[in-house]
Structure formats: structure tokens, C-alpha cells
Amino acid sequence: MGIIEPRGVRALYIPEDLAEPVEEYDLAVDAQGSCYDAARAIIKNLIQKVTVLDGTTDGKPAIDFLMDEEALYTGRNHNHRATLLMSKMKHSFAAGRFPGRTPDDPESAAEEAALWSESMRLVGPVLVIGADDRTCQWVSLPESTIVHAQHLLAQRVRQPGK
């Protein structure tokens, strides 16, 4: 794809089609430091953002899941992997297993994770990206978050007892 450039904003792309692989993307950044146009070229419509984890006071970025704002109404498919990853990220954070992050209130975080697991369904292609709350810009996902996400997704394909 023409939108992939070195030194862009690192994101994880999760297609809705289970036959397509999850991939790391470097999104091109424009003169204003925004990767919105590159993200929109992948999503192929207006972007809806769901913040899965907030940024931290010590500078760790928020984690946003970006998807097609109108996907539910235009016949896009449920993105099982993105929905599963979102749920597993919330649960790993609540359990204190998310890299470099621990909840201030584990009980509340666990309740929120359970609620999200029950009610959130992502549709269409999804980009997982970092967000800097101070600048309101999307930023690269930390490498530790990418590795953790890939580990959580890999757990999905393992079969019990094997």
C-alpha cells in the first residue's frame, strides 16, 4: 500500500476477514504531524475511535481502536479478532499483566473489562494505535504493546489440551 512509510506512526491493522493476517503498519504523517489521512485510507470511511486504555501521567500513550464509523450500517462484518483483542487487553490490564501499566482500582477495572466483553462488538477493519492525550495526535504503539497484542491474539488460536 502507498500509505506505508518508514518513520511513520506504528499501528496494528486487524482486517475483518479472518483469512487475512494481522499486520503492523507505519502510517504516513502529514506536515501537521497527523496520520489521519493514512488511517482513513485504510478504514475507507470516516473514523470512529474507541479508547481502550487511557494514557498515563508518566507519558505512556492511550490505546485507541479505530474503525469505520458507518460499518455497522453498511454491511461490514463483525471483526472477531479486534473484538477479542480489545476484551483481552482490558482484562490483562485489570489483572495487572499489561506491559508497564497497572490499574489504580483493579476491582473497577475488572468490572469494566467484563462489561466491555459483554457489550462491545467491533465491525469492519480496525487499526490499533497509540494516542498522546497532551497533543491530541495519534502516535506509535509502543513495541511492548504490539508484542503483548500479538501474544493475546496468538492465544486465541491455541486449542485446549495442545
Secondary structure as UniProt FT lines:
FT   TURN            2..3
FT   STRAND          4..14
FT   TURN            18..19
FT   STRAND          23..27
FT   TURN            31..32
FT   HELIX           36..43
FT   STRAND          47..53
FT   TURN            57..58
FT   STRAND          62..68
FT   TURN            69..70
FT   HELIX           71..73
FT   TURN            74..75
FT   HELIX           80..94
FT   TURN            95..96
FT   TURN            99..100
FT   HELIX           106..119
FT   STRAND          126..132
FT   TURN            133..136
FT   STRAND          137..139
FT   HELIX           143..157
FT   TURN            160..161
//
